[in-house]
């Protein structure tokens, strides 16, 4: 079981991920609607894994990823992005993201990625 922090500005995406993860024995210990709040929650909650959207208001996912990695270089971050954001995903991997999930996602793919890190 992994403790997961979900960071996405879309409430329905957070709910979708939460349902998949909790149904399969993982614990969602926190949620955030943007990168700024995500960084605060990371500090508070110390999750095993963070799922991080790229395009969000206030602070985007790439900036949040860099900040999370400054806090904890061993942070395990999975980027969750829409189709057409491949350039951002490559950049996120360069900054230390462990993997990525493309929206729309399937339950099987989310679990495969989560279990691989």
Secondary structure, DSSP 8 states (H G I E B T S, - for coil): --EEEEE-S-HHHHHHHHHHHHHTT-EEEEEESSHHHHHHHHHHH--SEEEEESS-SSS-HHHHHHHHHHH-TT--EEEEEETT-HHHHHHHHHTT--EEEEES--HHHHHHHHHH-
